[in-house]
Amino acid sequence: MTNEPRTNIGSPTPDELREQIERTRDELGQTVEALAGKADVTAQAKEKTSAVRERAAEKTALVADQIRVKTQHAAQLVKDTTPEPVLDNLGQVARAGRANRKPLLVAGAVLVVFLLVRRSRLGR
């Protein structure tokens, strides 16, 4: 406040009134902004959507990490418990499959078509 004396006891000076008006305007502006924010349903929906999306991404990453760890653990268990000759044979089969992808894909497609036709005939 100011050091100017008051004109009447209990009556504020013009400078005090100006300060009080300025404070009131600031408070009113903040109140209006807060009310406008609460009334803006679109902005609130966007904020909630963003928060849900972030939580979903976090959970997805967590689950993916858990799946990766469990898969690695299961693969290690299989590798540890499978006899060496079987692992060697499986490695040879995998290499042959990678080298001959087209015939395997064609064979797989033929098998799927066969199963679909058989299923449709049995359903009648």
Secondary structure, 3 states (H helix, E strand, C coil): CCCCCCCCCCCCCHHHHHHHHHHHHHHHHHHHHHHHHHHCHHHHHHHHHHHHHHHHHHHHHHHHHHHHHHHHHHHHHHHHHCCHHHHHHHHHHHHHHHHCHHHHHHHHHHHHHHHHHHHHHHCC
